[in-house]
Amino acid sequence: MKALVTGATGFIGSNLVRELLEDGLAVRVLVRPGSDRRAIAGLPAETVEGDLRDGGSLTRALDGCDFLFHAAAQYSFWTPDPKLIYETNVGGTRRLLEAARATGIRKVVYTSSESTVAVPGPGALGTEDGVSRPEELAGHYKRSKLEAERVALEACRSGLPVVVVNPTTPIGPWDLKPTPTGRIILDFLNRRMPAYVNTGLNVVHVKDVARGHLLALRKGRVGERYLLGNRNLTLKQILDMLARITGLPAPGLRIPLLLALFAGYMDELLSGRVRGSPPRIPVAAVKTARHFRHFDCSKAVRELGLPQTPVEKALEDAVRWFRENGYAS
């Protein structure tokens, strides 16, 4: 049996490729020409070049494959060209699933996002039954993922066997870019976080997320969504855990979200518009932090057998990987 993995050079995708190979599947990865392939270097996976914007390359990549894991997306809270995000995340998903149908793929696991899952209100937990509204989502990335998930579920209703997984906030090794959450850990390690905001998120080991994809292929019910997460925490609790793990002091100053939002707008103005570089404080990220993103992930545990590696272990593995790879001392 052979599986095609898109997004294999990314954080979740590279861990997913390792999980599939360890389980004995033959793996083919779709990579863009000229992409950074360090996260999968040396792995015994077949590599084919293509692009989500090129339907012909997708058909060629899928030829001879039994399963598809679509984990590719343009993941950024800020971009100078929002059209590219929608063309990749939404249009690319549509083209890929059309090719999957044409080539007779037996099952698709689509990697969505926790942002597409609605949280009912303060103190409540989001579940797979809740769907976010576009106006609730900050930034083009999150809105594009909502649209792309709809495309995947529409394809399922039209007969393509699709299972949707919604990772929460993964932490662990191979976070090359790094992700926004990985950046928080790095800022902590490099003493660049003098303060924090009062927000909450659900944290999970990235290896559990990778395992959850494979379990979704084996056990996931077609047409269902599965939150791949673990523990609900505040940002302050995460920073305190990092302090215990590293021996470094946790920031003690909590700043109002309005102040953080002002800093974000100024950063985007100076970095994004003046210098043309990604801002360190994207406005969309600050707006997301206004609401606690806490979830009930018991469905994936119950139906798939999703592992629940302790969050402390995820943070330890992330710290070790960042330090061993020269991101922090």
C-alpha positions as CSV (number, residue, x, y, z in Angstrom):
1,M,0.0,0.0,0.0
2,K,1.3,3.4,-0.9
3,A,0.3,6.8,0.4
4,L,0.9,10.3,-1.1
5,V,1.6,13.0,1.5
6,T,1.4,16.6,0.7
7,G,3.0,19.2,3.0
8,A,5.7,16.6,3.9
9,T,8.4,19.3,4.3
10,G,6.3,21.0,7.0
11,F,6.0,20.5,10.8
12,I,3.1,18.1,10.9
13,G,3.8,16.6,7.4
14,S,7.4,15.6,8.2
15,N,6.4,13.9,11.4
16,L,3.5,12.2,9.5
17,V,5.9,10.8,6.9
18,R,8.0,9.3,9.7
19,E,5.0,7.8,11.4
20,L,3.8,6.2,8.1
21,L,7.2,4.8,7.3
22,E,7.5,3.3,10.8
23,D,4.2,1.6,10.3
24,G,5.4,0.0,7.1
25,L,3.6,2.0,4.4
26,A,5.3,3.0,1.2
27,V,5.3,6.8,1.1
28,R,5.4,9.2,-1.8
29,V,5.8,12.9,-1.0
30,L,4.7,15.9,-3.2
31,V,7.2,18.7,-2.9
32,R,7.4,22.1,-4.7
33,P,10.5,22.6,-6.9
34,G,13.2,24.4,-4.9
35,S,11.5,23.8,-1.5
36,D,13.4,23.3,1.7
37,R,13.5,19.5,2.2
38,R,15.7,19.3,5.3
39,A,12.8,17.9,7.4
40,I,12.6,14.8,5.3
41,A,16.2,14.5,4.2
42,G,17.4,10.9,4.3
43,L,14.0,9.3,4.7
44,P,13.1,6.4,2.4
45,A,10.3,8.1,0.8
46,E,9.7,8.6,-3.0
47,T,9.8,12.3,-3.9
48,V,7.9,13.8,-6.8
49,E,7.8,17.5,-7.7
50,G,4.6,19.4,-8.2
51,D,2.4,22.2,-7.0
52,L,-1.1,22.5,-5.7
53,R,-1.7,25.1,-8.4
54,D,-0.8,22.6,-11.1
55,G,-3.5,20.0,-11.6
56,G,-1.5,17.9,-14.0
57,S,1.3,17.5,-11.4
58,L,-1.2,16.4,-8.9
59,T,-2.6,13.6,-11.1
60,R,0.9,12.3,-11.8
61,A,1.7,12.4,-8.1
62,L,-1.4,10.4,-7.2
63,D,-0.9,7.7,-9.9
64,G,-0.3,4.4,-8.2
65,C,-1.2,5.5,-4.7
66,D,-3.9,4.0,-2.5
67,F,-4.3,6.7,0.1
68,L,-3.9,10.5,0.3
69,F,-2.8,12.6,3.3
70,H,-3.4,16.2,2.3
71,A,-1.4,18.2,4.9
72,A,-0.1,21.0,2.7
73,A,-1.1,24.6,3.3
74,Q,0.3,28.0,3.2
75,Y,0.5,28.7,6.9
76,S,1.1,32.3,7.8
77,F,-0.7,34.9,9.9
78,W,0.6,37.6,7.6
79,T,1.2,37.7,3.9
80,P,1.7,40.6,1.4
81,D,-0.5,38.7,-1.1
82,P,-3.7,37.1,0.4
83,K,-4.7,35.7,-3.0
84,L,-1.9,33.2,-2.9
85,I,-3.2,31.8,0.4
86,Y,-6.6,31.1,-1.1
87,E,-5.2,29.8,-4.4
88,T,-3.0,27.3,-2.5
89,N,-5.2,26.3,0.5
90,V,-8.7,26.4,-1.2
91,G,-8.0,26.1,-4.9
92,G,-5.2,23.6,-4.3
93,T,-7.4,21.4,-2.1
94,R,-10.1,21.4,-4.8
95,R,-7.7,20.4,-7.6
96,L,-6.1,17.7,-5.5
97,L,-9.4,16.1,-4.4
98,E,-10.6,16.2,-8.0
99,A,-7.5,14.4,-9.0
100,A,-7.9,11.9,-6.2
101,R,-11.4,11.1,-7.4
102,A,-10.2,10.6,-11.0
103,T,-7.3,8.3,-9.9
104,G,-9.4,6.1,-7.6
105,I,-7.9,7.0,-4.3
106,R,-9.3,4.6,-1.7
107,K,-9.4,7.1,1.3
108,V,-8.3,10.7,2.0
109,V,-7.3,12.2,5.3
110,Y,-7.5,15.9,5.1
111,T,-5.6,18.0,7.6
112,S,-7.8,21.0,8.6
113,S,-7.3,23.2,11.6
114,E,-8.7,23.8,15.1
115,S,-9.7,27.2,13.9
116,T,-12.6,25.7,11.9
117,V,-14.1,24.4,15.1
118,A,-16.3,26.9,16.9
119,V,-15.9,27.4,20.7
120,P,-19.4,28.3,22.0
121,G,-18.3,30.9,24.5
122,P,-16.1,31.8,27.5
123,G,-15.5,28.8,29.7
124,A,-17.0,26.4,27.1
125,L,-15.2,23.7,25.1
126,G,-15.3,23.4,21.4
127,T,-16.3,20.1,19.8
128,E,-16.5,18.7,16.3
129,D,-20.1,19.6,16.2
130,G,-19.3,23.3,16.1
131,V,-18.3,25.1,12.8
132,S,-16.7,28.5,12.9
133,R,-18.2,31.4,11.0
134,P,-15.9,33.3,8.6
135,E,-16.5,36.6,10.4
136,E,-15.2,35.0,13.7
137,L,-11.8,34.1,12.2
138,A,-8.9,36.5,12.2
139,G,-6.7,36.6,9.1
140,H,-6.8,35.0,5.7
141,Y,-5.1,31.8,6.7
142,K,-7.8,30.7,9.1
143,R,-10.6,31.8,6.7
144,S,-8.9,29.9,3.9
145,K,-8.7,26.7,6.0
146,L,-12.5,27.0,6.7
147,E,-13.2,27.3,3.0
148,A,-10.8,24.4,2.3
149,E,-12.5,22.2,4.9
150,R,-15.8,22.9,3.2
151,V,-14.4,21.8,-0.1
152,A,-13.2,18.5,1.5
153,L,-16.5,17.8,3.0
154,E,-18.4,18.6,-0.2
155,A,-16.1,16.2,-2.0
156,C,-17.0,13.6,0.6
157,R,-20.7,14.2,0.1
158,S,-20.1,13.7,-3.6
159,G,-18.7,10.2,-3.0
160,L,-15.0,10.7,-2.2
161,P,-14.1,8.9,1.1
162,V,-12.7,11.8,3.2
163,V,-11.9,12.0,6.9
164,V,-11.1,15.4,8.3
165,V,-8.6,15.8,11.2
166,N,-8.4,19.1,13.1
167,P,-5.0,19.4,14.9
168,T,-5.1,21.8,17.8
169,T,-1.6,23.3,18.8
170,P,1.1,20.8,18.0
171,I,4.5,21.0,19.8
172,G,7.6,18.9,19.3
173,P,10.6,18.2,16.9
174,W,11.1,19.2,13.3
175,D,9.5,22.7,13.6
176,L,11.9,24.1,11.1
177,K,10.2,27.5,10.2
178,P,9.2,27.6,13.2
179,T,5.4,27.7,13.6
180,P,3.9,30.6,15.7
181,T,3.7,28.3,18.7
182,G,7.3,27.2,18.1
183,R,8.2,30.8,18.0
184,I,6.8,31.3,21.5
185,I,9.0,28.6,22.8
186,L,12.0,30.0,20.9
187,D,11.3,33.5,22.3
188,F,11.2,32.1,25.7
189,L,14.5,30.2,25.3
190,N,16.2,33.2,23.8
191,R,14.9,35.6,26.5
192,R,12.8,37.6,24.1
193,M,9.6,37.3,25.9
194,P,9.4,40.0,28.7
195,A,5.6,39.7,29.0
196,Y,2.6,37.6,28.0
197,V,-1.1,37.9,27.3
198,N,-4.0,36.1,28.9
199,T,-5.1,33.5,26.4
200,G,-5.6,29.8,26.2
201,L,-5.0,27.0,23.8
202,N,-5.1,23.2,23.5
203,V,-1.6,21.6,23.3
204,V,-0.6,18.3,21.8
205,H,2.6,16.4,21.0
206,V,3.2,16.6,17.2
207,K,3.9,12.9,17.2
208,D,0.4,12.2,18.6
209,V,-1.0,14.4,15.7
210,A,1.0,12.3,13.2
211,R,-0.3,9.1,14.8
212,G,-3.8,10.5,14.7
213,H,-3.6,10.9,10.9
214,L,-2.7,7.2,10.6
215,L,-5.5,6.2,13.0
216,A,-7.9,8.4,11.0
217,L,-7.0,6.4,7.9
218,R,-7.6,3.1,9.7
219,K,-10.5,3.8,12.0
220,G,-11.9,7.3,11.1
221,R,-15.5,7.4,9.9
222,V,-15.9,8.9,6.4
223,G,-17.3,12.4,6.5
224,E,-16.4,12.9,10.2
225,R,-14.1,15.5,11.8
226,Y,-11.7,14.6,14.6
227,L,-10.0,17.1,16.9
228,L,-6.4,15.9,17.4
229,G,-5.5,17.5,20.7
230,N,-4.7,16.9,24.3
231,R,-4.6,19.4,27.2
232,N,-6.2,22.8,27.6
233,L,-3.8,25.4,29.1
234,T,-3.3,29.1,29.4
235,L,-0.3,30.7,27.9
236,K,0.9,31.5,31.4
237,Q,0.8,27.8,32.4
238,I,2.8,26.9,29.3
239,L,5.4,29.4,30.1
240,D,5.6,28.2,33.7
241,M,6.1,24.6,32.4
242,L,8.9,25.9,30.2
243,A,10.5,27.6,33.2
244,R,10.4,24.3,35.1
245,I,11.9,22.4,32.2
246,T,14.7,24.8,31.4
247,G,15.4,26.6,34.7
248,L,14.9,29.9,32.9
249,P,12.5,32.5,34.5
250,A,9.0,32.8,33.2
251,P,7.8,36.3,32.3
252,G,5.8,37.8,35.2
253,L,4.2,40.7,33.4
254,R,0.8,40.3,31.8
255,I,0.0,43.0,29.2
256,P,-3.5,43.9,28.1
257,L,-4.6,42.5,24.7
258,L,-5.3,46.1,23.5
259,L,-1.6,47.0,24.1
260,A,-0.5,43.8,22.3
261,L,-2.9,44.6,19.4
262,F,-1.4,48.1,19.1
263,A,2.1,46.6,19.0
264,G,1.0,44.2,16.3
265,Y,-0.4,47.0,14.1
266,M,2.8,49.0,14.5
267,D,5.0,45.9,13.8
268,E,3.0,45.1,10.6
269,L,3.3,48.7,9.5
270,L,7.1,48.9,10.0
271,S,8.0,45.3,9.1
272,G,5.4,44.3,6.5
273,R,4.7,47.5,4.6
274,V,8.0,49.4,5.1
275,R,10.6,46.7,5.1
276,G,8.6,44.0,3.4
277,S,9.5,41.3,6.0
278,P,7.1,39.2,8.1
279,P,6.2,40.9,11.4
280,R,7.1,39.3,14.7
281,I,3.7,40.3,16.1
282,P,1.0,39.5,13.4
283,V,-2.3,41.3,14.1
284,A,-4.2,38.1,13.2
285,A,-2.3,36.2,15.9
286,V,-3.1,38.8,18.5
287,K,-6.8,38.9,17.5
288,T,-6.9,35.1,17.8
289,A,-5.5,35.4,21.4
290,R,-8.6,37.4,22.4
291,H,-10.5,34.1,22.9
292,F,-9.5,31.0,24.7
293,R,-9.3,28.1,22.2
294,H,-10.1,25.2,24.5
295,F,-11.5,21.9,23.2
296,D,-13.0,18.6,24.1
297,C,-10.8,16.1,22.1
298,S,-12.4,12.9,23.6
299,K,-13.9,11.9,20.2
300,A,-10.5,11.2,18.7
301,V,-9.4,9.4,21.9
302,R,-12.5,7.3,22.0
303,E,-13.0,6.4,18.3
304,L,-9.4,6.5,17.0
305,G,-7.3,5.7,20.1
306,L,-5.4,9.0,19.8
307,P,-2.4,8.9,22.1
308,Q,-2.2,11.5,24.9
309,T,1.5,12.0,25.5
310,P,2.0,14.4,28.4
311,V,2.3,18.0,27.3
312,E,5.4,18.4,29.5
313,K,7.1,15.7,27.3
314,A,6.1,17.6,24.1
315,L,7.6,20.8,25.5
316,E,10.8,18.9,26.5
317,D,11.1,17.4,23.1
318,A,10.6,20.8,21.4
319,V,13.2,22.5,23.7
320,R,15.7,19.7,23.0
321,W,15.2,19.8,19.3
322,F,15.5,23.6,19.0
323,R,18.7,23.6,21.1
324,E,20.2,20.7,19.2
325,N,19.6,22.3,15.9
326,G,21.0,25.7,16.8
327,Y,17.8,27.7,17.2
328,A,18.6,28.5,20.9
329,S,21.4,28.0,23.4
